[in-house]
Amino acid sequence: MGPAPAREAAGVLGRGALIVGPVRDALARAARGAAWYVRQLMGDDAYRVYVEHRRAAHGPDVPVLDERQFWRQRMDDQDRNPGARCC
């Protein structure tokens, strides 16, 4: 009678492990998506996108603003043209 409950418990854990993997993967995907959304919303990767676009559209020899200049220009532009900002 001792081995039967052990087999039964192993079977339950085995089935549970199949459910945990896809659920864990879905939660990880959702977390990555939420993090991406927040980064886009806050503009965290705006400088990287600017540099990639500048080099792709204008060539590697065209100078790009350094990060400090980029953010200063971006904030100045937003102050001049607030658009739909709340503040």
Secondary structure, DSSP 8 states (H G I E B T S, - for coil): --HHHHHHHHHHHHHHHHHHHHHHHHHHHHHHHHHHHHHHHHTTTHHHHHHHHHHHHH-TTS----HHHHHHHHHHHHHH--TT---
